[in-house]
Amino acid sequence: MTLRNYLILCALGSLVAVLAILLVPGVGETIEGILLAFLSTNAR
């Protein structure tokens, strides 16, 4: 896989993830909960 194809794949994956978080309520809430749990356990 060339660098160009890899960057395109990463950009498309990121775009799909962001759209899923914004447009699908269950997915957004789940990811938000996981991130909050992670940050609260690792906060100093």
C-alpha positions as CSV (number, residue, x, y, z in Angstrom):
1,M,0.0,0.0,0.0
2,T,1.4,3.3,-1.0
3,L,1.6,6.3,1.3
4,R,-1.0,8.1,-0.8
5,N,-3.5,5.3,-0.5
6,Y,-2.9,4.9,3.2
7,L,-3.5,8.6,3.8
8,I,-6.8,8.5,1.8
9,L,-7.9,5.4,3.7
10,C,-7.2,7.2,7.1
11,A,-9.0,10.3,6.0
12,L,-12.1,8.3,4.9
13,G,-12.1,6.3,8.1
14,S,-11.9,9.5,10.1
15,L,-14.7,11.1,8.2
16,V,-16.9,8.0,8.6
17,A,-16.2,7.9,12.3
18,V,-17.0,11.6,12.8
19,L,-20.2,11.4,10.8
20,A,-21.3,8.3,12.8
21,I,-20.7,10.2,16.0
22,L,-22.6,13.2,14.8
23,L,-25.5,11.5,13.1
24,V,-26.2,8.3,15.1
25,P,-27.2,9.1,18.6
26,G,-26.4,5.7,20.2
27,V,-22.9,5.6,18.8
28,G,-22.1,9.2,19.9
29,E,-23.3,8.5,23.4
30,T,-21.4,5.3,23.7
31,I,-18.2,6.8,22.5
32,E,-18.7,9.8,24.7
33,G,-19.2,7.5,27.7
34,I,-16.1,5.5,26.9
35,L,-14.0,8.7,26.5
36,L,-15.3,10.2,29.8
37,A,-14.6,6.9,31.7
38,F,-11.1,6.8,30.2
39,L,-10.3,10.4,31.1
40,S,-11.8,10.2,34.6
41,T,-9.7,7.1,35.4
42,N,-6.5,8.6,34.1
43,A,-6.9,12.1,35.4
44,R,-4.5,13.3,38.1
